[in-house]
Amino acid sequence: MPSFEAGERYIESLRLPERHAGLVFRPGDYIRQLLAIGSFFIGGLIVSPACWLLWRIAGRWISPSDGQRILHGIFGCYVAWLRFSRCLVLDVDGEATLRDLRGTVIASNHPGLLDAFFLVALQPQTACVMRANLLRNPVLSGCALLAGYVTNDSGAALVRQGVDKIRSGGNLLIFPEGTRTRDHAVNPFKSGFALVAVQAGAPVQTVLIEREGNHLSKGRGLFSPAALPLRFKIRPGQRFVPEPGETAREFTARLEKWFRSQLVNTGDAIRAKPGAVS
């Protein structure tokens, strides 16, 4: 999913551990890494069917915003567990800004596999745009249905649903790159987020995610040894509003240019440039 890739390409992630230049293999770190991965899949195989059952039985009485708050709590607990187990250092600036957003498109760069988890854990009322094939993923599908997430294969329906969620006071989380960042600061942007913002007349709150190391990046399997703890930093960036007469294509280009002005990909990390917005 462009905005929700935890569990993406599950079979691919089961590759044997790889050795990478400059990485010292530490058995203790690798055991903690395996425990973190195992807890995610075991927890997902318990929570997702429970959410699916709740959606099937009581979906008419549970609103998507209620489901989103449930996932906010579940993902928050998982992020807290990663921190407690010393697998993750997550530095968040402007947490209150992100928590209090309403009626906003949240557009973030996408350097790592858990980016959507981090942002959902910070924002209690947000719908994600996710890969359609994740609705067949037993670890994530029930959660996504309960929270009313939007699939990325729905074309005009994606825009219509996104506009409806914005106008109802919710938020829409989308990663304009469409997949995790590859070789540059950001991948070329897709225009789905801009179409929603232009049609809804909604602001776009940008979010910058910095990543140290390259574990969880595109092309790295979950079981590739990582240098623990993983280090990420999240902070809200500039807020954009579509200008009168501005097309979705023009708005997309304006935001892509801004993201490229803020971030640099060193190959081993994605960091904010000196002088980037604080």
Backbone torsions as a table, in degrees:
resi	resn	phi	psi	omega
1	MET	NA	134.8	179.5
2	PRO	-57.2	-36.7	-176.6
3	SER	-106.2	1.0	-172.7
4	PHE	-154.2	73.4	-167.9
5	GLU	-97.0	3.5	176.0
6	ALA	-59.1	123.7	-176.7
7	GLY	92.9	-3.4	-178.7
8	GLU	-64.8	138.8	178.0
9	ARG	50.2	58.9	-174.4
10	TYR	-57.2	-43.5	-178.6
11	ILE	-63.8	-40.8	179.7
12	GLU	-59.9	-35.1	-175.5
13	SER	-72.0	-10.9	-177.7
14	LEU	-91.2	18.0	176.6
15	ARG	-62.8	156.5	177.2
16	LEU	-64.0	152.4	179.2
17	PRO	-56.7	141.1	179.8
18	GLU	-108.5	151.5	172.1
19	ARG	-96.3	136.8	-178.9
20	HIS	-125.1	144.9	-178.6
21	ALA	-58.0	135.2	175.8
22	GLY	83.2	-3.3	-178.4
23	LEU	-102.2	121.8	176.6
24	VAL	-89.1	122.1	-178.0
25	PHE	-76.3	121.6	179.1
26	ARG	-118.4	114.0	-177.2
27	PRO	-55.5	-39.6	179.8
28	GLY	-61.6	-42.9	177.6
29	ASP	-63.0	-40.2	-176.9
30	TYR	-68.5	-35.6	176.4
31	ILE	-63.8	-44.0	177.8
32	ARG	-63.3	-37.7	177.2
33	GLN	-62.0	-44.6	179.0
34	LEU	-64.3	-37.4	177.5
35	LEU	-64.5	-39.8	179.0
36	ALA	-64.9	-42.7	179.0
37	ILE	-66.2	-46.1	-179.5
38	GLY	-61.4	-40.2	-179.5
39	SER	-65.8	-33.7	177.4
40	PHE	-64.2	-50.0	-175.6
41	PHE	-71.7	-39.7	178.0
42	ILE	-64.9	-45.6	177.8
43	GLY	-61.1	-41.9	-179.9
44	GLY	-64.3	-38.0	-179.8
45	LEU	-71.0	-16.2	174.2
46	ILE	-92.8	-48.4	-173.0
47	VAL	-73.0	-43.2	-174.4
48	SER	-63.0	-46.4	175.8
49	PRO	-62.1	-35.3	177.8
50	ALA	-64.0	-41.0	177.7
51	CYS	-66.2	-39.8	178.5
52	TRP	-62.2	-43.5	179.6
53	LEU	-64.1	-40.8	177.6
54	LEU	-63.4	-40.2	179.0
55	TRP	-65.0	-41.4	-179.2
56	ARG	-69.2	-39.3	-174.4
57	ILE	-85.2	-43.1	-171.3
58	ALA	-123.2	19.5	-176.8
59	GLY	-58.7	-30.7	-178.5
60	ARG	-71.5	-21.1	-179.2
61	TRP	-102.4	-15.8	179.5
62	ILE	-103.0	115.9	-179.3
63	SER	-76.5	156.4	175.3
64	PRO	-54.9	-34.6	179.2
65	SER	-65.7	-33.6	174.5
66	ASP	-65.8	-43.5	177.1
67	GLY	-61.3	-38.4	178.9
68	GLN	-65.0	-38.2	177.6
69	ARG	-67.3	-34.6	176.1
70	ILE	-62.7	-47.4	179.3
71	LEU	-65.6	-35.4	175.4
72	HIS	-55.0	-43.9	179.1
73	GLY	-70.6	-42.1	-179.1
74	ILE	-64.1	-48.0	-179.3
75	PHE	-66.8	-34.6	176.6
76	GLY	-61.9	-39.5	177.6
77	CYS	-65.5	-38.6	-180.0
78	TYR	-67.9	-42.2	177.6
79	VAL	-63.1	-40.1	177.6
80	ALA	-62.3	-38.5	177.9
81	TRP	-64.8	-41.8	177.6
82	LEU	-61.7	-39.2	177.8
83	ARG	-67.5	-46.3	-178.2
84	PHE	-61.2	-38.6	-178.3
85	SER	-81.8	5.6	177.9
86	ARG	62.1	30.1	173.2
87	CYS	-91.7	-17.8	-171.4
88	LEU	-142.3	135.8	165.0
89	VAL	-116.4	114.1	-178.2
90	LEU	-119.2	113.0	179.9
91	ASP	-100.8	120.9	-177.5
92	VAL	-119.5	121.2	170.9
93	ASP	-101.9	145.0	176.6
94	GLY	67.7	36.6	-178.4
95	GLU	-60.2	-39.8	-179.8
96	ALA	-64.1	-36.3	178.2
97	THR	-60.3	-44.3	-179.8
98	LEU	-71.6	-39.4	-177.1
99	ARG	-65.4	-33.1	-172.0
100	ASP	-94.4	5.7	-179.5
101	LEU	-66.2	140.6	174.1
102	ARG	-144.4	141.9	178.0
103	GLY	61.0	39.6	-171.4
104	THR	-131.1	143.4	167.9
105	VAL	-86.4	124.3	178.0
106	ILE	-101.4	116.0	-177.4
107	ALA	-117.0	122.4	-175.6
108	SER	-129.1	152.8	166.1
109	ASN	-71.3	169.0	-166.8
110	HIS	-137.6	70.9	-175.9
111	PRO	-81.6	-18.4	-172.8
112	GLY	-141.3	165.2	-173.8
113	LEU	-66.6	-29.0	-173.6
114	LEU	-100.2	13.7	-176.1
115	ASP	-56.5	-44.2	-178.8
116	ALA	-65.4	-36.9	177.4
117	PHE	-60.1	-44.9	-179.7
118	PHE	-59.5	-47.2	-174.1
119	LEU	-72.8	-36.8	175.9
120	VAL	-66.4	-35.6	177.1
121	ALA	-65.4	-23.1	179.5
122	LEU	-93.0	-21.2	-171.7
123	GLN	-124.6	112.9	-172.3
124	PRO	-77.7	-11.5	-176.1
125	GLN	-135.6	72.8	-176.8
126	THR	-139.9	132.9	171.9
127	ALA	-97.8	139.3	179.3
128	CYS	-100.2	152.6	166.7
129	VAL	-94.8	121.9	-171.3
130	MET	-126.4	161.3	176.0
131	ARG	-64.6	135.3	-176.9
132	ALA	-61.6	-34.6	-176.2
133	ASN	-70.4	-11.5	177.4
134	LEU	-73.6	-13.3	174.2
135	LEU	-69.3	-11.6	175.4
136	ARG	-103.1	3.6	-178.5
137	ASN	-87.7	119.3	-175.2
138	PRO	-65.9	-17.8	-178.3
139	VAL	-84.3	-22.6	-171.3
140	LEU	-127.0	-20.6	-168.6
141	SER	-63.1	-44.4	-178.2
142	GLY	-61.9	-40.6	178.6
143	CYS	-62.6	-43.0	-177.8
144	ALA	-65.5	-40.1	178.9
145	LEU	-65.3	-43.9	-178.4
146	LEU	-62.8	-35.0	-176.3
147	ALA	-89.1	-1.5	178.4
148	GLY	67.6	35.7	179.9
149	TYR	-67.8	158.7	-174.7
150	VAL	-106.9	134.5	179.1
151	THR	-88.3	151.2	-173.4
152	ASN	-85.9	2.9	-179.3
153	ASP	-103.4	8.6	-171.4
154	SER	-91.4	2.4	174.3
155	GLY	55.4	-121.8	-179.6
156	ALA	-60.9	-30.3	178.3
157	ALA	-65.1	-34.3	177.0
158	LEU	-59.4	-46.6	-179.4
159	VAL	-65.6	-44.3	-179.3
160	ARG	-61.7	-46.2	179.6
161	GLN	-65.4	-39.4	178.2
162	GLY	-62.4	-43.6	178.2
163	VAL	-62.3	-42.7	179.6
164	ASP	-60.6	-42.0	-178.9
165	LYS	-67.1	-38.0	178.0
166	ILE	-66.1	-46.0	-176.7
167	ARG	-69.2	-20.7	177.0
168	SER	-84.9	0.8	177.1
169	GLY	97.9	0.0	177.1
170	GLY	-86.3	-175.9	177.3
171	ASN	-120.4	158.6	176.6
172	LEU	-123.9	118.0	178.4
173	LEU	-94.8	125.0	-179.6
174	ILE	-144.7	144.2	175.7
175	PHE	-103.6	103.8	-173.5
176	PRO	-59.7	-19.9	178.8
177	GLU	-69.1	-24.0	178.4
178	GLY	85.8	-19.0	177.3
179	THR	-161.7	174.7	-178.4
180	ARG	-65.3	148.6	-177.1
181	THR	-58.6	140.2	-179.2
182	ARG	-102.4	-95.7	-169.8
183	ASP	-103.2	-16.4	-175.5
184	HIS	-109.5	-174.5	178.7
185	ALA	-62.1	-43.2	172.8
186	VAL	-144.2	154.8	171.9
187	ASN	-74.8	162.6	172.4
188	PRO	-55.1	139.3	-176.0
189	PHE	-81.6	146.6	167.8
190	LYS	-95.6	161.3	-168.1
191	SER	-98.8	4.5	-176.3
192	GLY	-57.6	-44.1	-179.4
193	PHE	-63.0	-37.7	-178.2
194	ALA	-69.4	-38.2	177.1
195	LEU	-60.8	-42.4	177.9
196	VAL	-63.7	-46.8	-177.5
197	ALA	-63.2	-42.7	-178.2
198	VAL	-67.3	-45.4	-177.2
199	GLN	-71.2	-31.8	-180.0
200	ALA	-90.2	-10.4	-174.2
201	GLY	62.2	36.0	-172.5
202	ALA	-101.1	150.2	173.3
203	PRO	-73.4	156.2	174.4
204	VAL	-115.0	116.8	176.2
205	GLN	-92.3	114.4	178.2
206	THR	-80.9	150.7	176.8
207	VAL	-132.9	132.1	177.6
208	LEU	-103.4	126.6	175.6
209	ILE	-115.7	122.0	176.1
210	GLU	-102.2	144.1	-178.0
211	ARG	-132.4	128.8	172.7
212	GLU	-95.4	138.5	-175.2
213	GLY	77.5	-179.3	-179.6
214	ASN	-125.0	13.6	175.0
215	HIS	-69.4	145.1	-174.8
216	LEU	73.4	3.6	176.3
217	SER	-81.0	172.4	-178.9
218	LYS	-61.3	129.9	177.6
219	GLY	93.2	-8.5	177.2
220	ARG	-99.8	126.0	178.3
221	GLY	-73.3	153.4	179.5
222	LEU	-58.6	-31.9	-174.4
223	PHE	-92.6	3.8	171.5
224	SER	-67.7	133.3	-177.8
225	PRO	-57.0	137.4	-179.7
226	ALA	-116.6	150.7	172.0
227	ALA	-84.3	105.1	-177.3
228	LEU	-90.6	148.2	0.5
229	PRO	-79.4	151.6	170.6
230	LEU	-68.1	143.0	-175.0
231	ARG	-123.8	121.8	177.3
232	PHE	-131.3	151.3	174.0
233	LYS	-132.1	134.0	-179.1
234	ILE	-124.0	136.2	175.0
235	ARG	-153.9	143.4	176.0
236	PRO	-68.1	142.2	177.4
237	GLY	-104.5	-151.1	-179.0
238	GLN	-71.6	147.3	175.5
239	ARG	-98.3	131.6	-177.3
240	PHE	-115.1	147.1	174.6
241	VAL	-128.7	132.7	177.3
242	PRO	-57.1	133.4	179.6
243	GLU	-82.0	154.0	179.1
244	PRO	-54.9	127.4	178.8
245	GLY	81.5	-3.5	-178.8
246	GLU	-76.3	129.6	179.0
247	THR	-80.2	164.3	178.0
248	ALA	-61.8	-37.5	179.4
249	ARG	-64.0	-43.3	179.2
250	GLU	-66.8	-40.0	179.0
251	PHE	-65.0	-40.8	177.2
252	THR	-59.7	-46.6	-179.3
253	ALA	-62.9	-36.6	-179.5
254	ARG	-65.8	-42.8	179.9
255	LEU	-72.5	-37.3	177.7
256	GLU	-62.0	-41.6	178.2
257	LYS	-61.3	-39.7	-179.8
258	TRP	-66.0	-45.4	179.2
259	PHE	-59.9	-41.9	179.9
260	ARG	-65.7	-28.5	178.6
261	SER	-75.2	-15.6	-175.0
262	GLN	-101.5	-25.4	-169.0
263	LEU	-122.7	153.7	174.4
264	VAL	-136.7	139.6	176.3
265	ASN	-103.5	111.7	-178.2
266	THR	-85.2	-6.4	-173.5
267	GLY	99.5	-40.9	177.0
268	ASP	-104.4	-7.4	-177.9
269	ALA	-161.8	160.4	169.5
270	ILE	-117.9	118.0	-173.7
271	ARG	-129.7	160.6	172.2
272	ALA	-73.3	141.8	175.8
273	LYS	-71.0	154.4	173.8
274	PRO	-56.0	132.5	-179.6
275	GLY	85.5	4.0	177.8
276	ALA	-66.2	161.4	-176.2
277	VAL	-56.1	139.0	-178.3
278	SER	-104.8	NA	NA
